[in-house]
Amino acid sequence: MLRILSLLVLTVSALSLGPSFAHVLEAPPRLAIWSPELWREATVFNGQFRLFAFIGGPLDISAILGTAFLAYMLRSERQRFRLALAGCLLFALSLAVWFAWVAPANSILATWEPGPIPEDFQSVRNRWETGHMAVAGFKLLGFMVTALSVITPSRGALPATPT
């Protein structure tokens, strides 16, 4: 049962990390090459990131809940419990960072209309892009420590013997 839970938690955690990592991969051209008009059209008006919210949001919550449940299941194994709990806290921190850093930018983006580029374009775009990068960083760390909680040998496990 614990192996299946571990696999499910790692899968959901990886799926949560995926869209955030995609933001990081997209950021260099979006920040250095794209015109403000292209950035605004793709990001705000044409729904490029609509599925990131509809699918990514539930995955983020599931990653937090899944790692919390994994930590609970590992509560009798101190080291593995701490790693899983750290994963849970890092996924929760990534969501808190999203609400504190990215959501305010999203609120501003929601007010933009076709026409001239808003005067605050640069600061809003930079906040949106860097916020997603920070979220990805916390999720990556969360995934890594969660994976460590899964691959760390159980307290009662025998060490592997060479054949």
Beta strands, then each sheet from edge to edge (+ up, - down):
end
